[in-house]
Amino acid sequence: VGPIFRNSLTTVQGKNYVFLKIGPTVFQRSEVQTGDQVGDRIIVYSGLKEGDHVVLKGVMQLKGLSFGY
């Protein structure tokens, strides 16, 4: 699919996730399959589609809300 910034990725129980902004205050987590890291970006092979808005800031807060931490 392409690269994403490293700080947008979160890992829980061995699975990689990003959060997508789907509305002004609505977010959805998406499991992604990742590959190599190149600089501050990680290659994503699946789990995203063109036009997805990947969250870059506030990922840890969304992780806590989404996974109940």
ChimeraX commands (.cxc) that place a marker at each C-alpha (Angstrom):
marker #1 position 0.00,0.00,0.00 radius 0.5
marker #1 position 2.79,2.42,0.91 radius 0.5
marker #1 position 4.67,4.02,3.78 radius 0.5
marker #1 position 3.27,5.54,6.96 radius 0.5
marker #1 position 5.03,7.51,9.67 radius 0.5
marker #1 position 6.41,5.34,12.49 radius 0.5
marker #1 position 4.64,7.40,15.19 radius 0.5
marker #1 position 1.22,6.55,13.72 radius 0.5
marker #1 position 1.72,2.81,14.36 radius 0.5
marker #1 position 0.84,1.08,17.62 radius 0.5
marker #1 position 1.37,-2.58,18.52 radius 0.5
marker #1 position -0.92,-4.59,20.80 radius 0.5
marker #1 position -0.38,-8.30,21.50 radius 0.5
marker #1 position 1.90,-8.66,18.49 radius 0.5
marker #1 position -0.49,-7.01,16.02 radius 0.5
marker #1 position 0.10,-3.62,14.37 radius 0.5
marker #1 position -2.63,-1.00,14.20 radius 0.5
marker #1 position -3.18,2.53,12.96 radius 0.5
marker #1 position -6.12,4.79,13.71 radius 0.5
marker #1 position -8.10,6.34,10.88 radius 0.5
marker #1 position -10.03,9.58,11.11 radius 0.5
marker #1 position -13.41,8.86,9.56 radius 0.5
marker #1 position -15.27,11.93,10.83 radius 0.5
marker #1 position -14.55,15.20,12.66 radius 0.5
marker #1 position -14.48,13.37,16.02 radius 0.5
marker #1 position -14.79,9.75,14.90 radius 0.5
marker #1 position -11.80,7.40,14.74 radius 0.5
marker #1 position -11.49,3.75,13.81 radius 0.5
marker #1 position -8.59,1.39,14.37 radius 0.5
marker #1 position -7.34,-0.71,11.49 radius 0.5
marker #1 position -4.98,-3.68,11.70 radius 0.5
marker #1 position -2.13,-3.35,9.21 radius 0.5
marker #1 position 0.52,-5.70,7.88 radius 0.5
marker #1 position 3.87,-3.95,7.89 radius 0.5
marker #1 position 7.29,-4.47,6.38 radius 0.5
marker #1 position 10.62,-2.69,6.54 radius 0.5
marker #1 position 11.26,0.64,8.23 radius 0.5
marker #1 position 12.87,3.29,6.05 radius 0.5
marker #1 position 13.93,6.30,8.10 radius 0.5
marker #1 position 10.88,7.43,10.08 radius 0.5
marker #1 position 8.43,5.54,7.85 radius 0.5
marker #1 position 7.23,1.94,7.78 radius 0.5
marker #1 position 6.02,0.13,4.69 radius 0.5
marker #1 position 2.39,-1.07,4.93 radius 0.5
marker #1 position 1.34,-4.03,2.78 radius 0.5
marker #1 position -2.31,-4.28,3.78 radius 0.5
marker #1 position -4.98,-2.76,6.02 radius 0.5
marker #1 position -5.18,0.66,4.37 radius 0.5
marker #1 position -6.69,1.98,1.19 radius 0.5
marker #1 position -6.06,5.08,-0.83 radius 0.5
marker #1 position -7.69,8.12,0.74 radius 0.5
marker #1 position -7.52,6.82,4.33 radius 0.5
marker #1 position -6.61,9.56,6.83 radius 0.5
marker #1 position -4.09,8.01,9.23 radius 0.5
marker #1 position -3.86,9.73,12.63 radius 0.5
marker #1 position -0.39,11.10,13.45 radius 0.5
marker #1 position -1.00,12.81,16.80 radius 0.5
marker #1 position -2.85,11.48,19.83 radius 0.5
marker #1 position -2.26,7.83,18.91 radius 0.5
marker #1 position -1.52,6.80,22.52 radius 0.5
marker #1 position -4.79,8.35,23.74 radius 0.5
marker #1 position -6.75,6.56,21.01 radius 0.5
marker #1 position -4.96,3.32,21.86 radius 0.5
marker #1 position -6.05,3.68,25.48 radius 0.5
marker #1 position -9.66,4.36,24.55 radius 0.5
marker #1 position -9.82,1.66,21.90 radius 0.5
marker #1 position -8.18,-1.13,23.88 radius 0.5
marker #1 position -9.37,-0.08,27.34 radius 0.5
marker #1 position -5.98,0.83,28.82 radius 0.5
marker link #1:1,2 radius 0.2
marker link #1:2,3 radius 0.2
marker link #1:3,4 radius 0.2
marker link #1:4,5 radius 0.2
marker link #1:5,6 radius 0.2
marker link #1:6,7 radius 0.2
marker link #1:7,8 radius 0.2
marker link #1:8,9 radius 0.2
marker link #1:9,10 radius 0.2
marker link #1:10,11 radius 0.2
marker link #1:11,12 radius 0.2
marker link #1:12,13 radius 0.2
marker link #1:13,14 radius 0.2
marker link #1:14,15 radius 0.2
marker link #1:15,16 radius 0.2
marker link #1:16,17 radius 0.2
marker link #1:17,18 radius 0.2
marker link #1:18,19 radius 0.2
marker link #1:19,20 radius 0.2
marker link #1:20,21 radius 0.2
marker link #1:21,22 radius 0.2
marker link #1:22,23 radius 0.2
marker link #1:23,24 radius 0.2
marker link #1:24,25 radius 0.2
marker link #1:25,26 radius 0.2
marker link #1:26,27 radius 0.2
marker link #1:27,28 radius 0.2
marker link #1:28,29 radius 0.2
marker link #1:29,30 radius 0.2
marker link #1:30,31 radius 0.2
marker link #1:31,32 radius 0.2
marker link #1:32,33 radius 0.2
marker link #1:33,34 radius 0.2
marker link #1:34,35 radius 0.2
marker link #1:35,36 radius 0.2
marker link #1:36,37 radius 0.2
marker link #1:37,38 radius 0.2
marker link #1:38,39 radius 0.2
marker link #1:39,40 radius 0.2
marker link #1:40,41 radius 0.2
marker link #1:41,42 radius 0.2
marker link #1:42,43 radius 0.2
marker link #1:43,44 radius 0.2
marker link #1:44,45 radius 0.2
marker link #1:45,46 radius 0.2
marker link #1:46,47 radius 0.2
marker link #1:47,48 radius 0.2
marker link #1:48,49 radius 0.2
marker link #1:49,50 radius 0.2
marker link #1:50,51 radius 0.2
marker link #1:51,52 radius 0.2
marker link #1:52,53 radius 0.2
marker link #1:53,54 radius 0.2
marker link #1:54,55 radius 0.2
marker link #1:55,56 radius 0.2
marker link #1:56,57 radius 0.2
marker link #1:57,58 radius 0.2
marker link #1:58,59 radius 0.2
marker link #1:59,60 radius 0.2
marker link #1:60,61 radius 0.2
marker link #1:61,62 radius 0.2
marker link #1:62,63 radius 0.2
marker link #1:63,64 radius 0.2
marker link #1:64,65 radius 0.2
marker link #1:65,66 radius 0.2
marker link #1:66,67 radius 0.2
marker link #1:67,68 radius 0.2
marker link #1:68,69 radius 0.2
view
